[in-house]
C-alpha cells in the first residue's frame, strides 16, 4: 500500500515538474529580462523547490520499497539525489555578484544577485579590487576577438594579491571564484562575476562523478537491463535481422568579366572576411549565393561574378542577378523573380522604390512584405559595398605599432607603413581595371601574381598555413551538404520501401540489394567524413560550434551508428539514410549559416567538444528510436489492412529501439552534466535555467520514463512503447530547433 502511494506521489511530482519547466520557458518570452521573469514565476518559487523535494523523497521511498539491490541501479538513482542535494545547498548557501572595475579606481562593493538575475543590492566586499588592465585579444591579422583578459589586484589590509581572468580561465581567492563577464566600450573597464559556493559545487560535482560511474556500470552490468536485451533470443544468429527483413540548358551571355583562368588565379589570393584570413574564393561564393541564391550565374563562377562587379560595375547594374523570393514583393513593386540593380531605382517613383517600406520596417513594421524588403535591401547593400571596395581587404600592412592588419583599397594606410605597401594598396585595383578593360589578361595574371607575392612578403604569421588554404579550396569545390542530403534521402526512400515491402509481404533474401545499400552508406559516410575533416582543418577547431556544424555532426553520427549495426539490423540502413538526409537537409536550409567563422571566446574550451559530441550521440540514437516507432506503427497499420500478423516485427523493432534507448540516455545525461561543469567554469553557475538546458533536462526526463517498464507497465506493450517514443521526439525538436529559433537564450547560437 505504501509503495503504491510513493509511486503515485513520485509520478505526480515528476509530471508536474516537466509541465512546470516547459511552461516556464514561455514566461516573458521575447523580453530582455525573460530569464529573471521565469525565475520569479517558477524556478525561484517555494513550490518549485518543494516539487523537487517531493520527487527526491517519494522517489527514494518508492525505490527502497521495491528492494532493488543491483549496484549500478542503486548508484544511478543515488547520484540524482546527491545532485539535487548539491543544487539545494547552492540555492541556500551560495552568493553571487558582479563587480564593475575601472582603470584608476578601486571597487569595494558588488551588485549581489541570487544567481538567476543580473540585478540586486549593493553589498560590501571584504576586500577591494583594482583593475590593472583589460585587453581584447584578437585572432592574428583580424579584429575578431579570441579572448577577453582582465588583470587586477585584490587589496585586503596590507596584503595585495594579483589575479588574472579570461574566458574559461577563472581565478580563485578564499573560496570565491572570479569570472570574466563583460567590458566597457572604451576598453577601460570590465565586469567580473564573483561566485562563492564552497559547499554546493563540491556536493554537485560528487553527484556528477557518481552519475558517470553509474552510467558506465549500467551499460556494462552483465545482469542489467541493457545486457538482457543483448541476450534476447531475437538477436541470436541474426534472427532479428530476419524478422525485420521478413517484414542541359544553354546560358545567355552575361556582362563583361575576366576569363575563368584569370578568375581562378585571383580566387587563391587571401582576403580578410568574416573575421578570418581566407581564400578570396570563399568570399566570392558567399557573396554570389547571398545575391543570386546559387554559387554561379549564367555559366560564370562566383569569382567571375565578383570581379565583374568590381571591374565593370555600371554594366553589371543591368544584370538580373538578384533573386527576389517574395511573390508579394514582386507583385507590390512589379519586379521580376530575377532583378537587376536598376529595377530598384525609378525617378518617376521617387528614386529608390524600397525607401518608404524600408523606413517603415525600421520603425517596427515587420510583416512578411517588409521583411522581404529588408532582405533585398541587404543584398543591394552588399553590391554597393563591393563597388566601393569595402570587402576587398586583401593587403596586409604593418604600422608603427608593429601590428599587422589587412586593409582594402579605400581604407587608410596605417602610419609608419612601408611605402611599397601604400603604393600597392592605392594602385593595385586601378592597374587591374586598366588591364582588364584593355583585354591584357597576361598582364592581369602577372598583377595577380604580384599581389600573391605581396601577401606572402607582408602577411607574416597572419596568413593561414598552406595546407589549410588548400583544404579550404577543396572544401569550396564540392557542395557536400547539398549533394549528400539528396543522395541520402533518395537511398533512404529506396531502402525503406524495400524493408517495408519485405515486412508486409514476407520472405527472406535481398542480400545483393542490402550489399549495395551498405556500399552506398559507406560512400556517403566517407564523403561526410571528408567534409568534417576539411572544416576541422580550415577552422582549426572541432566543427561543432554552431547549428550548421552540429547538424553535420548528427548526420555523421547517425551514419556511423547505422554502419556499426547494419549487418545485424538491416533496416537500420534505411533509418540511417533517412535521418542523416533529414539532418543534412536542415543544415542546407536558409536559417543555418554554413560559413566558417572564428570561435567565440566563451566557446574556446575542450569541455565544449565533449559536451556537444556526447549530446549529439544521444540525439542521433534517440532519432533512431523515433524512426523505429514510426516504422512499427506503419507496419502495424499495414498488417491490419492486409489482416496479417505483424506482432513479431513490431516486437523486434521495440527491441532495436530499446537497445538504442539505454546508451542514448547515458550519453544525454553525461552530456547535460558535462555542459553544467563547462557553464560553471565559464559563467560561474552550473545551472541557470536557460531554455536550452531546461529543455534538455525535460528531454532526459521524458525519455527516462521509457526505461522504467516495471513502474510504467503500459510502456512494456510494443505499440504503446512505439507511440510514446514517436511522440517523445517532439522534445528533441523543441530542444534543438524550438529553443534556437523561438525561445532564444544563451544557447541559441547552436
Secondary structure, 3 states (H helix, E strand, C coil): CHHHHHHHHHHHHHHHHHHHHHHHCCCCCCCCCHHHHHHHHHHCCHHHHHHHHHHHHHHHHHHHHCCCCCHHHHHHHHHHHHHHHHHHHHHHHCEEEEEEEEECCEEEEEEEECCCCCCCCEEEEEEEEEEEEEEEEECCCCCCEEEEEEEEEEEECCEEEEEEEECCECEEECCEEEEEEEECCCCCEEEEEEEECCCHHHHHHHHHHHHHHHHHHHHHCCCCHHHHHHCCHHHHHHHHHHHHHHCCCCCCCCCCCCCHHHHHHHHCCEEEECCEEEEHHHHHHHHHHHHHCCCEECCEEHHHHHHHHHHCHHHHCCCCCEECCCHHHHHHHCCCCEECHHHHEEHHHCEECCHHHHHHHHCCCCCHHHHHHHHHHHHHHHHHHHHCCCCCCCEEEECCCCCEEEECCCCCCCCCCCHHHHHHHHHHHHHHHHHHHCCCHHHHHHHHHHHHHHHHHHHHHHCCCHHHHHHHHHHHCCCHHHHHHHHHHHHHHHHHHHHHHHHHHCCCCCHHHHHHHHHHHHHHHHHHHHHHHHHHHHHCCCCCCCHHHHHHHHHHHHHHHHHHHCCCCCHHHHHHHHHHHHHHHHHHCCCCCCCCCCCCHHHCCHHHHHHHHHHHHHHHHHHHHHHHHHHHHHHHHHHHHHCCCCHHHHHHHHHHHHHHHHHHHHHHHHHHHHHHHHHHHHHCCCCCCCHHHHHHHHHHHHHHHCCCCCCCHHHHCHHHHHHHHHHHHHHHHHHHHHHHHHHCCCCCCC
